[in-house]
Amino acid sequence: MAPGAPSSSPRPILAALIFLSLVLSPAQAIVVYTDREVYGAVGSRVTLHCSFWSSEWVSDDISFTWRYQPEGGRDAISIFHYAKGQPYIDEVGAFKERIQWVGDPRWKDGSIVIHNLDYSDNGTFTCDVKNPPDIVGKTSQVTLYVFEKVPTRYGVVLGAVIGGVLGGVLLLLLLYYLVRYCWLRRQATLQRRLSAMEKGKLHKAGKDSSKRGRQTPVLYAMLDHSRSTRAASEKKSKGLGESRKDKK
């Protein structure tokens, strides 16, 4: 740099790097979900569920790919592909006439059904989803076990037992609160009846007291009248006696 030339500032370069990191930042990774294990009986059918989460809207170019790795095998082969709104089934594999597409990209569903299961179907199935521009992400795997008769899993039994216990507890709580509600309602009814009876008694007692209060002056008046009448009769008899004495 020549002497006296202005030194270049790193600020414009830093701002440009920040802008590029924001504009050209990669899309969030797509997330695919499947069951961990699936059980089926020989001759029956089984559904292999596959769903996904994406930061982008469902694209018209969305694609689903199912691969199968036999039990004990090393290589995985493609058995199903969905793209451009059309399902494509492998025409040469062991599943060529036994796979049915039941997914719906609008609901982020890429599930398939395998019919007429056989022991040779034991293995791992991988679901891969691409939703451009969201195409980066991990696949998800589900292991299929085929039996002569589907065994009852310990988790199912345990879940049923726990569900039964919880159901019994909820039923007991419901009965307890129902009995308590009925008892409280009955007590409230009895309390209202007792209050009404007490009010009736008080009202009747008030009427009786007022009646007695009205009768007291009448009694006093009757007593005064009888006394005055008696005094008048005594005076009259005394006057008659004196007049008889005078006549003699």
Buried (B, 14 or more C-beta within 10 A) or exposed (E): EEEEEEEEEEEEEEEEEEEEEEEEEEBEBBBBBBBEEBBBBBEEEBBBBBBBBBEBEBBEEBBBBBBBBBBEEEEBBBBBBBEEEEBEBBEEBBBEEBBBBEBEBEEBBBBBBBEEBEEEBBBBBBBBBBBEEBBEBEBBBBBBBBEEEBEEEEEEEEEEEEEEEEEEEEEEEEEEEEEEEEEEEEEEEEEEEEEEEEEEEEEEEEEEEEEEEEEEEEEEEEEEEEEEEEEEEEEEEEEEEEEEEEEE
